Amino acid sequence: MFVSKKPKPQSRIDCLIGAGTKVTGDVVFSGGLRVDGEIKGNVQAVGDQPSTLVISEHARIEGEIHVSHLVINGTVIGPIHATELLELQPKARVTGDVEYGTIEIHLGAVAQGRLIHQGVSAKSVELKLASTN
């Protein structure tokens, strides 16, 4: 019947930036990345492959993020580009513009900035009023 051609989120975490770790500079990864520490720099997934970034409750990222799937429960300061799915969990704090394909916002999450949907543009349909007799 219907076939979904969207890539599945990366369910495996390939790399961890642990609590107490501070990274200064850009981070480029493939697959899955979990951040429990701090990053001051941009975070970007390699190419068009499915990627997942998980930002835990005590994590903090200051910089631009480009990934396909993003789960935030910590703090992000900077623009976000999540081409497929963005999930803002209860302790998420986002400051900056957010571009997303699909978004899920839990009670308690805070986003300060513009939320911009980046889906397939819908066709404009002209509706005509039915005649009343």
C-alpha positions as CSV (number, residue, x, y, z in Angstrom):
1,M,0.0,0.0,0.0
2,F,1.9,3.0,1.3
3,V,5.6,3.0,1.3
4,S,7.6,5.3,3.5
5,K,10.8,6.4,1.9
6,K,12.0,8.4,4.9
7,P,15.2,7.1,6.5
8,K,14.9,5.4,9.8
9,P,16.5,7.1,12.8
10,Q,19.9,5.8,13.8
11,S,19.0,3.6,16.8
12,R,22.6,2.9,17.8
13,I,24.8,5.4,19.6
14,D,28.3,5.2,18.1
15,C,30.0,7.9,20.1
16,L,29.6,9.5,23.6
17,I,30.8,12.9,24.8
18,G,30.7,12.1,28.6
19,A,29.6,14.3,31.5
20,G,32.5,16.6,32.6
21,T,33.9,16.6,29.0
22,K,34.2,20.0,27.3
23,V,34.8,20.2,23.6
24,T,35.8,23.4,21.9
25,G,35.5,23.3,18.1
26,D,33.3,21.7,15.5
27,V,32.1,18.1,15.9
28,V,31.4,16.0,12.7
29,F,30.0,12.5,13.2
30,S,28.2,9.7,11.5
31,G,25.6,7.4,13.0
32,G,24.6,8.2,16.5
33,L,26.1,10.7,19.0
34,R,25.1,11.2,22.6
35,V,26.3,14.3,24.4
36,D,26.3,14.4,28.2
37,G,29.0,17.1,28.4
38,E,29.5,20.5,26.7
39,I,30.3,21.5,23.1
40,K,31.3,25.0,22.1
41,G,31.2,24.7,18.3
42,N,29.0,23.4,15.5
43,V,27.7,19.8,15.5
44,Q,27.0,18.3,12.1
45,A,26.3,14.8,10.7
46,V,28.2,13.5,7.7
47,G,26.4,13.5,4.4
48,D,22.8,12.5,3.8
49,Q,23.0,9.3,5.9
50,P,20.5,8.9,8.8
51,S,22.0,10.4,12.0
52,T,20.8,10.8,15.5
53,L,22.0,13.3,18.1
54,V,20.9,12.9,21.7
55,I,21.5,15.8,24.1
56,S,21.0,14.7,27.7
57,E,19.6,16.6,30.6
58,H,22.9,18.1,31.8
59,A,24.5,18.6,28.4
60,R,25.0,22.0,26.7
61,I,25.8,22.9,23.1
62,E,26.6,26.4,21.9
63,G,26.7,26.4,18.1
64,E,24.8,25.4,15.0
65,I,23.4,21.8,14.7
66,H,22.7,20.0,11.4
67,V,21.3,16.4,11.8
68,S,18.4,14.3,10.6
69,H,17.1,13.2,14.0
70,L,17.6,15.2,17.2
71,V,16.5,14.5,20.8
72,I,17.1,17.4,23.2
73,N,16.7,17.3,27.0
74,G,19.5,19.8,27.8
75,T,20.5,23.2,26.6
76,V,21.2,24.4,23.0
77,I,22.2,27.9,22.1
78,G,22.3,28.4,18.4
79,P,20.3,27.5,15.3
80,I,19.0,23.9,14.8
81,H,18.4,22.1,11.5
82,A,16.7,18.7,12.1
83,T,15.8,17.5,8.6
84,E,13.6,14.6,9.8
85,L,12.5,14.6,13.5
86,L,13.1,16.9,16.4
87,E,12.0,15.9,19.9
88,L,12.1,18.4,22.7
89,Q,11.9,16.6,26.0
90,P,10.7,18.1,29.3
91,K,14.0,19.7,30.4
92,A,15.0,21.0,26.9
93,R,16.0,24.7,26.7
94,V,16.6,26.0,23.1
95,T,17.6,29.5,22.2
96,G,17.8,30.1,18.4
97,D,15.8,29.4,15.3
98,V,14.7,25.8,14.8
99,E,14.1,24.2,11.3
100,Y,12.5,20.8,11.4
101,G,10.6,18.2,9.4
102,T,8.5,16.8,12.2
103,I,8.5,18.1,15.8
104,E,7.4,16.6,19.2
105,I,7.4,19.0,22.2
106,H,6.9,17.6,25.7
107,L,5.4,19.5,28.5
108,G,8.0,21.7,30.1
109,A,10.3,22.2,27.1
110,V,11.2,25.8,26.2
111,A,12.1,27.1,22.7
112,Q,13.0,30.8,22.3
113,G,13.2,31.6,18.6
114,R,11.4,30.8,15.4
115,L,10.0,27.3,14.7
116,I,10.2,26.8,10.9
117,H,8.6,23.7,9.3
118,Q,10.7,22.3,6.4
119,G,8.3,19.8,5.0
120,V,7.2,19.2,1.4
121,S,5.4,22.2,0.2
122,A,1.7,21.6,0.0
123,K,-0.2,22.3,-3.3
124,S,-2.6,25.2,-3.2
125,V,-6.2,24.0,-3.8
126,E,-8.9,26.4,-4.8
127,L,-12.2,25.7,-3.1
128,K,-15.5,26.7,-4.6
129,L,-18.6,27.3,-2.6
130,A,-21.5,25.0,-3.2
131,S,-24.5,26.6,-4.7
132,T,-27.5,26.7,-2.3
133,N,-30.9,26.2,-3.9
